[in-house]
Amino acid sequence: MSDYIKEMRRLIGTQPLMVAGATVLCINERKELLLQYRSDADIWGLPGGVMEYGESLEETAGRELHEETGLLAGELQFIRILSGPEECHTYPNGDQIYGITAVYLARTTTGTLKITRESRELRYFPLDDLPSPLVPKARRIVNELSPEWM
């Protein structure tokens, strides 16, 4: 959790907070999608996270990808913004958020996959054979992918 979010939580408690962030679809040469098995929720999801104060959404996407996977993105292609009622979430500790998430596509990366404190496993999956359980937001994003993005 960013220092900014921690400070806001100190001030407002668990009340709803708008949070901007980014997620990255990493597609390898076999058209497989990189997923991480999240250590905080015991579920598969996409690399991504919350914007730090002063960052652009694209910088957030690149930083989060690197922090969570060890990979550096080549060119990031903006896909869409996720917002709306399905982005409202209450965490087990009671914190409520309304997420506004930028989705980016990375067709090329450099580096080596590295497990971090946020991941138990990192693996590429065929788009038609994704694992379960999978974060509902990740499933929505994949289901809405346009063929030309691949």
Backbone hydrogen bonds in HBPLUS format (Angstrom, degrees):
<---DONOR---> <-ACCEPTOR-->    atom                        ^
c    i                          cat <-CA-CA->   ^        H-A-AA   ^      H-
h    n   atom  resd res      DA  || num        DHA   H-A  angle D-A-AA Bond
n    s   type  num  typ     dist DA aas  dist angle  dist       angle   num
A0006-LYS N   A0002-SER O   2.98 MM   4  6.28 161.8  2.01 151.1 156.5     1
A0007-GLU N   A0003-ASP O   2.93 MM   4  6.14 156.1  1.98 147.0 152.9     2
A0008-MET N   A0004-TYR O   2.93 MM   4  6.23 159.9  1.97 150.9 156.7     3
A0009-ARG N   A0005-ILE O   2.85 MM   4  6.05 159.7  1.89 153.3 158.9     4
A0010-ARG N   A0006-LYS O   2.96 MM   4  6.21 146.1  2.08 142.1 151.4     5
A0011-LEU N   A0007-GLU O   3.15 MM   4  6.46 143.9  2.29 142.2 151.2     6
A0011-LEU N   A0008-MET O   3.05 MM   3  5.11 122.7  2.39  95.1 109.6     7
A0012-ILE N   A0008-MET O   2.85 MM   4  6.09 157.5  1.90 156.8 163.3     8
A0013-GLY N   A0009-ARG O   2.75 MM   4  4.81 139.1  1.92 134.6 138.6     9
A0096-GLN N   A0014-THR O   3.11 MM  82  5.82 143.3  2.25 131.6 140.1    10
A0017-LEU N   A0096-GLN O   3.11 MM  79  6.37 133.5  2.33 123.4 134.0    11
A0098-TYR N   A0017-LEU O   2.93 MM  81  6.03 150.9  2.02 140.2 139.7    12
A0019-VAL N   A0098-TYR O   3.00 MM  79  6.09 159.9  2.04 140.9 144.5    13
A0100-ILE N   A0019-VAL O   2.91 MM  81  6.15 154.5  1.97 154.9 154.9    14
A0051-MET N   A0020-ALA O   2.87 MM  31  5.72 176.0  1.87 143.7 142.9    15
A0021-GLY N   A0100-ILE O   2.94 MM  79  6.29 148.9  2.04 155.9 156.1    16
A0102-ALA N   A0021-GLY O   2.90 MM  81  6.30 164.1  1.93 143.7 143.5    17
A0022-ALA N   A0049-GLY O   2.96 MM  27  5.72 151.4  2.04 158.7 166.2    18
A0049-GLY N   A0022-ALA O   2.90 MM  27  5.72 143.1  2.04 158.3 167.9    19
A0023-THR N   A0102-ALA O   2.90 MM  79  6.36 150.6  1.98 162.4 167.9    20
A0104-TYR N   A0023-THR O   2.95 MM  81  6.27 159.2  1.99 157.0 163.9    21
A0024-VAL N   A0047-PRO O   3.01 MM  23  5.84 158.1  2.06 158.5 161.3    22
A0025-LEU N   A0104-TYR O   2.78 MM  79  6.14 162.5  1.81 153.9 159.3    23
A0106-ALA N   A0025-LEU O   2.85 MM  81  6.02 169.4  1.86 153.4 153.3    24
A0034-LEU N   A0026-CYS O   2.97 MM   8  5.40 151.9  2.05 152.0 160.0    25
A0027-ILE N   A0106-ALA O   3.15 MM  79  6.45 160.0  2.19 153.5 158.8    26
A0028-ASN N   A0032-GLU O   3.00 MM   4  5.48 153.5  2.07 146.5 153.9    27
A0031-LYS N   A0028-ASN O   2.93 MM   3  5.32 155.0  2.00 120.6 122.2    28
A0033-LEU N   A0125-PHE O   2.73 MM  92  5.19 154.8  1.79 154.9 149.1    29
A0125-PHE N   A0033-LEU O   2.79 MM  92  5.19 151.8  1.87 134.4 141.5    30
A0035-LEU N   A0123-ARG O   2.90 MM  88  5.62 165.1  1.92 150.4 153.8    31
A0123-ARG N   A0035-LEU O   3.01 MM  88  5.62 163.3  2.04 158.3 163.6    32
A0036-GLN N   A0045-GLY O   2.89 MM   9  5.46 166.7  1.90 154.0 158.6    33
A0045-GLY N   A0036-GLN O   2.86 MM   9  5.46 144.7  1.98 145.8 157.3    34
A0037-TYR N   A0121-GLU O   2.74 MM  84  5.00 164.3  1.76 145.5 150.4    35
A0120-ARG N   A0037-TYR O   2.68 MM  83  5.36 166.8  1.70 166.4 171.3    36
A0038-ARG N   A0043-ILE O   2.85 MM   5  5.52 157.0  1.90 152.5 147.9    37
A0042-ASP N   A0038-ARG O   3.00 MM   4  5.48 130.2  2.25 142.7 150.2    38
A0039-SER N   A0118-GLU O   3.02 MM  79  5.31 166.5  2.03 118.5 122.8    39
A0044-TRP N   A0133-PRO O   2.99 MM  89  6.08 166.1  2.01 145.9 146.0    40
A0135-VAL N   A0044-TRP O   2.83 MM  91  6.08 161.2  1.86 163.9 167.0    41
A0055-GLU N   A0052-GLU O   3.06 MM   3  5.58 165.8  2.08 141.1 141.1    42
A0060-THR N   A0056-SER O   2.96 MM   4  6.24 154.8  2.02 148.2 155.4    43
A0061-ALA N   A0057-LEU O   2.94 MM   4  6.25 158.2  1.99 150.5 155.6    44
A0062-GLY N   A0058-GLU O   3.04 MM   4  6.33 167.1  2.05 153.0 155.3    45
A0063-ARG N   A0059-GLU O   2.88 MM   4  6.02 166.1  1.90 153.9 158.2    46
A0064-GLU N   A0060-THR O   2.85 MM   4  5.92 172.0  1.86 156.9 159.6    47
A0065-LEU N   A0061-ALA O   2.98 MM   4  6.07 161.0  2.02 148.1 153.8    48
A0066-HIS N   A0062-GLY O   3.08 MM   4  6.25 163.5  2.10 146.0 150.4    49
A0067-GLU N   A0063-ARG O   2.81 MM   4  6.04 167.4  1.82 158.0 161.9    50
A0068-GLU N   A0064-GLU O   2.92 MM   4  5.93 159.0  1.96 150.7 155.5    51
A0069-THR N   A0065-LEU O   2.93 MM   4  5.78 138.1  2.11 145.1 154.5    52
A0070-GLY N   A0066-HIS O   2.86 MM   4  4.58 147.2  1.96 123.8 131.9    53
A0114-LYS N   A0069-THR O   2.68 MM  45  5.25 148.6  1.78 135.0 141.1    54
A0072-LEU N   A0110-THR O   2.88 MM  38  5.24 165.5  1.90 152.5 157.0    55
A0110-THR N   A0072-LEU O   2.87 MM  38  5.24 150.4  1.96 144.5 154.4    56
A0074-GLY N   A0108-THR O   2.73 MM  34  5.10 155.6  1.78 150.2 141.5    57
A0077-GLN N   A0105-LEU O   2.88 MM  28  5.00 169.0  1.89 146.5 150.0    58
A0105-LEU N   A0077-GLN O   2.78 MM  28  5.00 149.5  1.87 137.4 147.8    59
A0079-ILE N   A0103-VAL O   2.80 MM  24  5.43 163.3  1.83 163.3 158.0    60
A0103-VAL N   A0080-ARG O   2.80 MM  23  5.38 166.9  1.81 171.0 172.4    61
A0082-LEU N   A0101-THR O   2.71 MM  19  5.02 163.5  1.74 148.8 154.7    62
A0101-THR N   A0082-LEU O   3.02 MM  19  5.02 154.3  2.09 141.5 147.4    63
A0087-GLU N   A0084-GLY O   2.88 MM   3  5.57 162.2  1.91 124.2 130.2    64
A0088-CYS N   A0085-PRO O   3.10 MM   3  5.51 167.8  2.12 116.8 118.7    65
A0099-GLY N   A0087-GLU O   3.04 MM  12  5.16 175.1  2.04 135.4 134.1    66
A0089-HIS N   A0097-ILE O   2.95 MM   8  5.41 158.9  2.00 151.4 155.6    67
A0097-ILE N   A0089-HIS O   2.86 MM   8  5.41 160.3  1.89 159.0 165.4    68
A0091-TYR N   A0095-ASP O   2.82 MM   4  5.32 163.8  1.85 160.4 160.8    69
A0094-GLY N   A0091-TYR O   2.78 MM   3  5.28 164.5  1.81 124.2 128.2    70
A0119-SER N   A0116-THR O   3.10 MM   3  5.39 159.3  2.15 110.7 117.0    71
A0129-ASP N   A0126-PRO O   2.97 MM   3  5.24 163.5  2.00 117.4 119.2    72
A0138-ALA N   A0135-VAL O   2.93 MM   3  5.34 120.7  2.29 110.9 125.4    73
A0139-ARG N   A0135-VAL O   3.15 MM   4  6.56 157.4  2.21 154.9 161.7    74
A0140-ARG N   A0136-PRO O   2.92 MM   4  6.22 158.8  1.97 153.2 158.8    75
A0141-ILE N   A0137-LYS O   2.97 MM   4  6.21 161.7  2.00 151.3 155.9    76
A0142-VAL N   A0138-ALA O   2.99 MM   4  6.22 169.5  2.00 155.2 157.4    77
A0143-ASN N   A0139-ARG O   2.89 MM   4  6.02 161.0  1.93 150.6 156.4    78
A0144-GLU N   A0140-ARG O   3.09 MM   4  6.23 135.2  2.30 142.3 153.0    79
A0144-GLU N   A0141-ILE O   3.16 MM   3  5.27 134.3  2.38  98.0 110.3    80
A0145-LEU N   A0142-VAL O   3.14 MM   3  5.19 164.0  2.17 106.1 110.9    81
A0149-TRP N   A0146-SER O   2.96 MM   3  5.59 157.5  2.01 121.0 127.9    82
A0150-MET N   A0147-PRO O   3.09 MM   3  5.51 154.8  2.15 110.6 118.3    83
